[in-house]
Amino acid sequence: MNTTINELQSAKTLQEEFSANYGHGRDFEGEAIARFAVAAGRFLGEIVGADVAQVGMAEMARKLGLECHADSDWEHAFEGAWGEAYGWPMGEVFLELNAYAHYGLVLGDHADAGTRAAQIREHLETATAFMKRLPAEAWDVDTGDAGHTLRLALGRWALDHDEAIEPYALAAFGGVSERRIRNMMSGTANSLTNDNGKVPAREALQWLADRETFRPSVWRDQDAGADEAGYPEEEELGDMLFVPVARDGSHFHPGLARDGKFTIGRPGAELTLPTFEEALAVLQQSASPAWRRPSPMGVWTNVSAVRWDRLGRAELQALADGEQP
């Protein structure tokens, strides 16, 4: 596949849109994952006794950096942790699947399309296996946006690999109801082929071509040849700094002070430092850089670095001011 300048610019724009808009749609996978943790804790209480289970769940909450003053507060701690849940291993999986499902992107710095495809496949397998093991009906817990994201990610994977897509995902991509898609698959004047309850990929993509709500996948080419795509070269950027970047593309920058201090380190071993320079120096020496920053929903969460970027102080200040650098 030949990569065009427009495709590259589209990929760059989509990454910016994802970072800016995450949390303004059906993006609350963290809320669902926090609910799963509460349901699991209650189930443990049935096995070993609520008094015993709450001791373990409360300790787990504290290890995750959640506020849990009394052991009996563990449910409240987890219920309010949907922001933090995006930094948990399963939360990170669903965060990346969200970028793929809605934007056709792969987060992180990967050298080739094969590596990106392997990452998508791994996340899909991990999330699918997790959801199959989750006794949602028995525990009376709603899979919420986590379930929605997984179904859309599986649907996009089907489209990307010329496989039939389920009506639920196709309807979401096209911005219509699932009932409308099913109606298009049935009747004497059906406009979409019913392939064992799904729609063939080619027909689905042809229909989606006229839908403004659908973003075609760009993950195969998103990093290719960016220097030749017409992006401006760096000019007179002055003092340059290497700063860590989280999986969602957000940077560590001077605007992340909370009550005048920067919080860095993994949950349970966090440090607070008074200046950006001091905090960055510690992060640069850390084997596993992590820091706290507000999520798009305004909740301060702990995130980990997946790569490093070289930015000028002006660019970092633009990030701190809420602008695109």
N, C-alpha and C positions, 0 to 999 in steps of 0.2 A: 504494500500500500504506500503510495507516495504521499508525503506529508506536505500540506500547503501552508502558506503563511497564515491564511485565515483560520485553519484548523489549530495551529499553534497558539494564535492569539485567543481563539475561543477557549482552549484549554486553560490558558493563563487567567482569562476572565472568569471562567467557571470556578477555578480554585479560589479566586478572590470573593466570588459570590457565596461560595460555601462557607468560607470563614466569616463573612459578614452576616449571613442570613441564618446560620444554623441556630435552631431554637425558636424559629418563628413559624414552624409548620408542625407536621407530625414527627417531631424530632426529640421526643421525650423518652427515648429508650432507657435512659438512666433511671427515670421514675419507675418504669416497669421492673428493671433489675433490682432496685431497692425493695420493691414489693415482693419479689421472689425471695429475697433474703429474709424478710419478715415472716413470710409463709413457711420457709424452711425452719426458722427458729421456733415457730409455734408447733410445727410437727415434731421437732426434737423434744419439745416440752411434753407432748403426749407420750413419748417413749420413756424419757428419764425423769419426768416431773418438771413442772414449770419453774419451780424454785431453783432447780439445778441448771436447767437450760439457760435461764436468764443470766446466770453467772458467766457462762461461756460466751453468750451473745454480747453481753456488756463488754467483756474483755476484747472481743473481736472488734466491736465498735470503736473502742479506744485505740486499738492498734491501727485502725484505719484513719485515725485523726478526728473522729466524730465526738461531739460533746455528749457525754453520758455520765452524769455525776453519780447517780444511784443505779445499781444493777437493774432495778425495776423500770428504768427509763429506756431500756435498750430498743424497744419497738419504736418509740418516738425518735430516737437517734437515727435509726435506719430509715424510717419513713421520711425524714427530712434530708436524707443523704442522696437524693437523686442527682444532684449536681456532682457530688463527689464520685458517684457510681461510674461516671464516664471515664474516670481514671483507673477503675478496677480492670483486671484482665478481660472479663467478659464485656465490660462497658467499652473498652477500647476496640474490641472486635465489632460491636454494633455501631460505634462511631464511624469506623472505616467503611462498614457496609452501607451506612447512610450516604456517604459521599459517592460510593459506587452506584447505589440504587437510584438516587435522585439526580446526580450530576455526571455519571459515567466516568468518574475519576478514581484514581488510586492515590491515597495519601502517602507521604513519605518520599524519599529520594531513591529511585530505582533506576538502574542503568539501562534496562531493556524491557521490551514488552513481555518476554517470556517470564521474567521475574515478577512482573506485575500480575500476569495471569495466574501464576502459582500462588501469589499472595491472596488474590480474590478467591481462588478455589479453596485455599486453606481456611479462610474466614467463613466461607459458605458452609464448608463441612463442619467446622467447629460450632457455628451457630445452629445449624440444623440438628446436629447430634444433641446439643444442649437442650433445644426446644423439645425434642422427642423424649428426653429423659425427664423433663419438667412435668409433674403431674398437675397441670394447671386446673383441669376440671375437678379433680379430687380435692385440691387445696382451695378451690373457689377463688382463683386468682386470675385476673385478666392479663393476657400477654401484651396488651396495649400496643404502643408504638414499636416495641421490639419485634413483635410478631409481624406488624405491618412492614417494617423495614426489611425483614428477612424475606417476606413474600415478594416484595418489589425487587430485591437484589437477585433472587432466584429467577424472577421474570426477565430482568435485564441480561443475566447470564444466558438464558435461553435465546433471547434475541441476538446476542453477540455470537452465538454458536449455531445459528440456524436450526434451533429447536422450537417446538411449539410452546406457546406461552399460555398460562392460565388466564381466564377472563378477569379475575380480580386485579392482577397486576396490569394487564392491558388497559383496563378501565381507569386505574389510577394514573398511568402514564398519559392517557388521553384526556384526562379531566372530565370524564363522564361517569355515570353510574354503572355498576357491574350488570345491572338488569338490562341496560341498553346494549351492552356488548353481547349478552346472552340472546337478546332479541335479534341482533344482527347475525347470530349464528344459527338461528332457527327460522322456520317458516318457509314458504315457497319462494320468496324473493330474498333469501338470505344473502347478505353481502360479504360475510366472512365464513370461511369453511370451518365446520365443526370436526376437528381431528381428535376424537375420543375425549371431548370436553374441553379441548384447547384450540388455539388458533395458530396455524402455521406461521413461522417467523416472518417469511417474506410478505405474506398478506398483512400481518400486524405492522410491520415496518412501513409498508406502503400506506396504510391507513394513518399511522402516526406522523407521516411526513407532512400532513396538512394540519397537525395539531400543534399549536403554539406552546402548549404545556410540556411537550416532550423535548428533552435534551439528548441528542444522539451521543453515544459513547465516544470518548476521546482518549481513553486510557492507553490504547495501543501506541499512540503517537505523542502523548502529552509532554514528554521531555525531549523528543528528538529534534536536533538541529536548532535549538532555541537561539543560538548566536547568529544563525544565518537567516532568522525569520524577521529581521528588521527591528529588533529591540534595540534601544539606544545603548551605546557603550557608556561605562562609568566615566564621569568627567568631574575632576576637581572635587572629590568627595571628602577630602580632608582626613581627619582622624578616623580610622576604621577600627571596628571592634567585631570580634567573633561572638555571636550570641546564639544560645540554643533555641531550637524550634520544636514545638510540640507536634503531635500527630495531626492535629486539625489545622496546621499551618500557622498558628499564632506564635509570636516571638516573645522572648523575655525582654522587657524594655523599661525605661524609667517611669512609666505611668502605672506600674504595678505595686506601688507602695500602698499599704493598708495601715491606717493610723500612723503614717509616717515611717513605716518600716517594711522591708521586703522579707517575705517568708520563703525560705528555700529548704530543700531536702525532702526525703521521703516521709510519709506520714509516720508519726511515732518517733522520728529523729529530726524534726525540723529545727531550723535556726532562724532567728530574726536579726536582720542587719539594717543599720540606719541609712546606708547609701547604696545607690545602684552599682557603683564601681566596686564596693566591697562584696556585694552579693554576687556580681558577675565573676569576680576573681575566684570566689569559692566554687561557683558552678563550673568554671573552666578547669578546676583541679579535681572535680568530682568524677568518679567512675560511672555514676548513674545520676546525672543532673536532673533535678526535679524542683519545681517551684509552684507557688500558688498564684492563681490569677482568676479574675471573674469570668464565669462562663457567659455565653451570649444571653443567658437568662438572669445574669446578675449574681449568680451563686459562686462563691470563691471555692475553686476546686484545685486539687493537686494534679499537675501534669508532668510528664516526663519527656525528655529530649529524644528525638529520633534522628536529628541531624543538626548541623551548625550552619549559620549564614554569616556572611561578612557584610556588615552594614555601617554606613557613616553615622555620625552623631545626629546629623540633621534628619536622616531617615528614622532613627530611633525616636527622636523627639516627635516626628510626625505620627509614629505609632502611638506614642504616649498621649498625643492630642486627639487621637481617634481618627487620624487621617491616613490615607494610603501613602506609604513612603515613596 
